[in-house]
Amino acid sequence: MLLAEDGTLGVDDWHHLSDDEPIPASGAITVSFARWQTAESTLHARADKLGLRLPNTIAPQEIAGDVSRFALIVLSFPKFTDGRAYSQARLLRTRFGYKGELRAEGEVLRDQLMFMKRVGINSFVVGERAIKENWANAFSEFDVFYQQAPDGRPWVMRQRLGPRNTP
């Protein structure tokens, strides 16, 4: 099940291609980073939406020149203690100007949703537990933050100093 940053639940309309599966002529697909590297020209020739599944071991610089080609980038959270995908999301949004959908999958926990959203992730693969526990409320539990983030929400230093004196 997909949870969007606005708290709505939806269904995943993407076909997540395995590396040995033939590339279909049409339809929205995601491919692994390895598949992207080996079939880039074939994938570019398709008219439908293309997504990339980016492992958290790959630096965003590896796809910096191609980010505008992806309608979706899926970031992997293999363990809740592994935060590399947070850095990937922030870099993709701020340094590389990615405007498409960033999706978190793997060990996505309720307590991390707000922080994932703050770095630019805007959809989340969640299970039935998320529906039962109303995870959508996680996005509005805090309204002031200590860290500045690309989401534009107020942070403590800006409120203390005012917008003209922010470091």
KETORRO-293246 format. One record per residue (C-alpha): x, y, z; residue in three letters. Coordinates in steps of 0.25 Angstrom, whole numbers, padded with zeros to 4 digits, always signed. Each point is the difference from the previous one (the first is absolute). Example, Ala and Ser with C-alpha at 12.3 -4.5 7.8 and 13.67 -1.06 7.14 Angstrom:
residues 2
+0049-0018+0031ala/+0006+0014-0002ser/
END
This chain:
residues 167
+0000+0000+0000met/+0005+0014-0003leu/-0001+0011+0010leu/+0001+0014-0006ala/+0006+0012+0007glu/-0014+0006+0001asp/-0005-0012+0008gly/-0008-0006-0011thr/+0002-0015-0003leu/+0001-0005-0014gly/+0004-0012-0009val/+0013-0002-0007asp/-0002+0002-0015asp/+0014-0003-0004trp/+0005-0013-0005his/+0013-0003+0007his/+0008-0008-0010leu/+0010-0010+0004ser/+0014+0000-0007asp/-0003-0012-0008asp/-0014+0004-0004glu/-0002+0005-0015pro/-0002+0015-0001ile/-0015+0003-0004pro/-0003+0009-0011ala/-0010+0008+0009ser/-0004+0003+0014gly/+0007+0006+0012ala/+0012-0008+0004ile/+0011+0001+0010thr/+0013-0007-0002val/+0012-0003+0009ser/+0012+0009+0000phe/+0008-0012-0007ala/-0011-0001-0010arg/+0001+0015-0003trp/+0015-0001-0003gln/-0001-0012-0009thr/-0013+0004-0008ala/+0000+0016+0001glu/-0002+0002-0015ser/-0012-0010-0001thr/-0006+0006+0012leu/+0001+0014-0006his/-0007-0004-0013ala/-0013-0003+0008arg/-0011+0010+0000ala/-0006-0003+0014asp/+0005+0003+0014lys/+0013-0005+0005leu/+0004-0002+0014gly/+0013-0004+0007leu/+0002-0009+0012arg/+0013+0006+0006leu/+0007-0008+0011pro/+0005+0008+0012asn/+0014-0004-0004thr/+0000+0008-0012ile/+0003+0015+0001ala/-0010+0009-0007pro/+0012+0006-0008gln/-0001-0013-0008glu/-0013+0004-0006ile/+0001+0016+0001ala/+0000+0002-0015gly/-0012-0009-0002asp/-0010+0004+0012val/-0009+0007-0009ser/-0003-0013-0008arg/-0006-0007+0012phe/-0014+0003+0004ala/+0002-0009+0013leu/+0013-0003+0008ile/-0002-0011+0010val/+0010+0001+0012leu/+0003-0012+0008ser/-0001+0000+0015phe/+0005-0015+0003pro/+0001+0002+0015lys/-0006+0011+0008phe/+0014+0004+0006thr/+0006+0002-0014asp/-0002+0015-0004gly/+0007+0001-0013arg/-0013+0001-0008ala/-0003+0013+0008tyr/+0013+0006-0006ser/-0003-0005-0014gln/-0014+0007+0001ala/+0006+0013+0005arg/+0010+0000-0011leu/-0009-0004-0011leu/-0010+0012+0004arg/+0010+0011+0004thr/+0013-0002-0008arg/-0006-0008-0013phe/-0013+0007+0000gly/-0009-0013-0001tyr/-0014+0004-0001lys/-0007-0014-0002gly/-0005-0009+0010glu/+0010-0006+0011leu/-0005-0012+0006arg/+0005-0007+0013ala/-0001-0015+0000glu/+0005-0011+0010gly/+0001+0003+0015glu/-0009+0012+0000val/-0005+0003+0014leu/-0010+0010+0005arg/+0009+0008+0008asp/+0009+0002-0012gln/-0011+0005-0009leu/+0001+0015+0003met/+0015+0000-0001phe/-0001-0008-0013met/-0010+0011-0005lys/+0009+0011+0004arg/+0012-0004-0009val/-0009-0001-0012gly/-0006-0014+0000ile/-0015+0001-0004asn/-0005-0015+0000ser/+0002-0012+0009phe/-0002-0014-0002val/-0007-0005+0013val/-0008-0012+0005gly/-0013-0002+0006glu/+0005+0004+0014arg/+0001+0014-0005ala/-0015+0001-0003ile/-0004-0006+0013lys/+0009+0010+0008glu/-0004+0012-0009asn/+0014+0003-0004trp/-0005+0012-0008ala/+0000+0008+0013asn/+0015-0001+0001ala/+0002+0011-0011phe/-0007+0010+0009ser/+0005-0003+0014glu/+0011+0010+0001phe/+0000+0014-0006asp/+0013+0006+0005val/+0014-0007-0003phe/+0014+0003+0004tyr/+0006-0004-0013gln/-0002+0008-0013gln/-0005-0009-0012ala/-0004+0002-0014pro/-0015-0001+0004asp/-0001+0015+0003gly/-0006-0003+0014arg/+0004+0009+0012pro/+0012-0003+0008trp/+0004+0006+0013val/+0012+0008-0004met/-0008+0007-0011arg/-0011+0003+0010gln/+0010+0005+0011arg/+0008+0009-0009leu/-0011+0004-0010gly/+0002-0002-0015pro/+0009+0011-0003arg/+0011-0005+0010asn/+0000-0015-0003thr/+0014-0006-0001pro/
END
